Structure formats: structure tokens, C-alpha cells
Amino acid sequence: MADARHRHHGAVAGWRVVAHITSALVLAGTAAVAVSSRTIGRPTWWLGPTSNPASPLLILLPVALVALPVVVHLMKSRVAPAVSVACSLGLVALALGDAGDSSAVALGFVVVALAGALAHGAVWLGLRQYR
């Protein structure tokens, strides 16, 4: 019985590590697309041009959407996988704001956000096995 419990906690911890790595990669991808958008002169709507940047709160929104799942996973909450998927879909919604003006930048964000949503969805399914 103790051996099974140890395997259970190890598997759950492993899935949480995957969730943290996914969040780190989504943050890196989001930063890469944001920096690239400014570099090519087509900044995202939530970033704004260098000469007239958006509000710092608006700029931090994508960061918050990536950081929130990490915090919730650290709290070992049962809703962490759902929060992770919801935040990834929130990033997709942010990306759609650029679909008209800068479709290539929007597509980059959508790809990063959907990859995060799929990976977090896999974590969710993996964690369900150990409940």
C-alpha cells in the first residue's frame, strides 16, 4: 500500500513538473513573438509601439496568464489543470486581437498558446489518472 501511495505522489509531482516546464516554454514563446513583433515594426495591440507603449497592466496581462497556472500548480490545487487550459485559451483570445492588423504575429501567438493548451490538457488527463 505504501509503495502504491509513493508511486501516486511521484506521478503527480512528475505531471506538475511537466506543467511548470510547459508554462516556462509558453512564456518564452510569448516573449519571442512579442519581441519579434516589435522588431519587425508590427507590435501586438497589448504591447504597443515603442514610441507609445501600452499600459504596463496591459503589457503584464500575457505574463499573468502564464504565471497564474504556475502559482495554482504550486498550491497543489485540483483546479490547476483547468486553470492552465483556460489561461492558454486566454492567450489565444489576446492573439486574436492582432488578427486584423498583423496576422502573422497573431498566428505566432495562437500557435504558442494552443501548444500550451494542448500540453496543459495532457497534464490534466495525466493527473486525472491519479485521483
TORVEX-781591 format. One record per residue (C-alpha): residue in one letter; x, y, z. Coordinates in steps of 0.001 Angstrom, whole numbers, plus 500000, padded with zeros to 6 digits. Example, Ala and Ser with C-alpha at 12.3 -4.5 7.8 and 13.67 -1.06 7.14 Angstrom:
2
+-------+--------+--------+--------+
: torza :      X :      Y :      Z :
+-------+--------+--------+--------+
:     A : 512300 : 495500 : 507800 :
:     S : 513670 : 498940 : 507140 :
+-------+--------+--------+--------+
//
This chain:
131
+-------+--------+--------+--------+
: torza :      X :      Y :      Z :
+-------+--------+--------+--------+
:     M : 500000 : 500000 : 500000 :
:     A : 502778 : 502444 : 500901 :
:     D : 504559 : 501634 : 497649 :
:     A : 501431 : 502444 : 495623 :
:     R : 500978 : 505726 : 497511 :
:     H : 504618 : 506660 : 496835 :
:     R : 504165 : 505966 : 493106 :
:     H : 500975 : 508057 : 493123 :
:     H : 502708 : 511094 : 494665 :
:     G : 505690 : 510668 : 492361 :
:     A : 503468 : 510584 : 489288 :
:     V : 501507 : 513647 : 490400 :
:     A : 504753 : 515500 : 491107 :
:     G : 506014 : 514481 : 487673 :
:     W : 502931 : 515895 : 485978 :
:     R : 503346 : 519132 : 487924 :
:     V : 506923 : 519387 : 486656 :
:     V : 505596 : 518963 : 483109 :
:     A : 503082 : 521754 : 483787 :
:     H : 505846 : 524088 : 485021 :
:     I : 508062 : 523313 : 482036 :
:     T : 505110 : 523920 : 479717 :
:     S : 504442 : 527284 : 481362 :
:     A : 508107 : 528258 : 481048 :
:     L : 508095 : 527347 : 477360 :
:     V : 504837 : 529228 : 476750 :
:     L : 506340 : 532283 : 478464 :
:     A : 509476 : 532007 : 476318 :
:     G : 507388 : 531600 : 473158 :
:     T : 505187 : 534544 : 474098 :
:     A : 508244 : 536708 : 474767 :
:     A : 509857 : 535638 : 471490 :
:     V : 506777 : 536525 : 469450 :
:     A : 506329 : 539833 : 471337 :
:     V : 509937 : 540888 : 470812 :
:     S : 509795 : 539796 : 467176 :
:     S : 506606 : 541777 : 466632 :
:     R : 508292 : 544940 : 467884 :
:     T : 511432 : 544192 : 465872 :
:     I : 509521 : 543934 : 462595 :
:     G : 507541 : 547081 : 463425 :
:     R : 504213 : 545294 : 463930 :
:     P : 503835 : 545284 : 467736 :
:     T : 500939 : 543459 : 469297 :
:     W : 497957 : 545513 : 470417 :
:     W : 498683 : 544808 : 474081 :
:     L : 502340 : 545796 : 473734 :
:     G : 502002 : 548929 : 471628 :
:     P : 504727 : 550644 : 469614 :
:     T : 507974 : 551689 : 471267 :
:     S : 507031 : 555357 : 470848 :
:     N : 503653 : 554867 : 472561 :
:     P : 503680 : 551696 : 474669 :
:     A : 500528 : 550265 : 476121 :
:     S : 499711 : 550469 : 479804 :
:     P : 502034 : 548376 : 481993 :
:     L : 498983 : 546492 : 483294 :
:     L : 498024 : 545549 : 479756 :
:     I : 501595 : 544509 : 478948 :
:     L : 501633 : 542269 : 482027 :
:     L : 498376 : 540519 : 481068 :
:     P : 500033 : 537776 : 478974 :
:     V : 502636 : 537280 : 481703 :
:     A : 499847 : 536886 : 484248 :
:     L : 498107 : 534346 : 482010 :
:     V : 501300 : 532289 : 482003 :
:     A : 502199 : 532815 : 485672 :
:     L : 498775 : 532031 : 487130 :
:     P : 498906 : 528320 : 486220 :
:     V : 502337 : 528026 : 487845 :
:     V : 501034 : 529553 : 491066 :
:     V : 497950 : 527348 : 491079 :
:     H : 500058 : 524228 : 490450 :
:     L : 502398 : 525222 : 493285 :
:     M : 499347 : 525435 : 495550 :
:     K : 498590 : 521819 : 494517 :
:     S : 495033 : 522777 : 493703 :
:     R : 492783 : 520275 : 491979 :
:     V : 491653 : 523011 : 489568 :
:     A : 495200 : 523733 : 488393 :
:     P : 494918 : 521865 : 485077 :
:     A : 491625 : 523598 : 484238 :
:     V : 493125 : 526985 : 485124 :
:     S : 496131 : 526189 : 482917 :
:     V : 493984 : 525334 : 479907 :
:     A : 491767 : 528400 : 480495 :
:     C : 494804 : 530698 : 480685 :
:     S : 496202 : 529228 : 477465 :
:     L : 492877 : 529888 : 475777 :
:     G : 493046 : 533422 : 477215 :
:     L : 496334 : 533834 : 475345 :
:     V : 494553 : 532731 : 472164 :
:     A : 491963 : 535447 : 472792 :
:     L : 494738 : 538037 : 473179 :
:     A : 496274 : 536845 : 469929 :
:     L : 493007 : 537264 : 468053 :
:     G : 493191 : 540993 : 468772 :
:     D : 496074 : 541146 : 466279 :
:     A : 494390 : 539048 : 463593 :
:     G : 493334 : 542060 : 461520 :
:     D : 496451 : 544242 : 461695 :
:     S : 499205 : 541684 : 461993 :
:     S : 498001 : 538228 : 461126 :
:     A : 501493 : 536686 : 461161 :
:     V : 502100 : 537882 : 464722 :
:     A : 498634 : 536694 : 465741 :
:     L : 499325 : 533287 : 464191 :
:     G : 502597 : 533033 : 466131 :
:     F : 500787 : 533729 : 469387 :
:     V : 497979 : 531325 : 468539 :
:     V : 500480 : 528540 : 467844 :
:     V : 502275 : 529145 : 471152 :
:     A : 499018 : 529411 : 473108 :
:     L : 497448 : 526325 : 471525 :
:     A : 500614 : 524317 : 472135 :
:     G : 500369 : 525364 : 475769 :
:     A : 496671 : 524472 : 475909 :
:     L : 497331 : 521030 : 474427 :
:     A : 500239 : 520356 : 476786 :
:     H : 498246 : 521527 : 479804 :
:     G : 495339 : 519398 : 478588 :
:     A : 497673 : 516385 : 478547 :
:     V : 498722 : 517217 : 482124 :
:     W : 495054 : 517405 : 483079 :
:     L : 494404 : 513958 : 481617 :
:     G : 497531 : 512579 : 483250 :
:     L : 496573 : 513919 : 486659 :
:     R : 493042 : 512524 : 486331 :
:     Q : 494532 : 509050 : 486188 :
:     Y : 495994 : 509513 : 489684 :
:     R : 492920 : 510884 : 491502 :
+-------+--------+--------+--------+
//
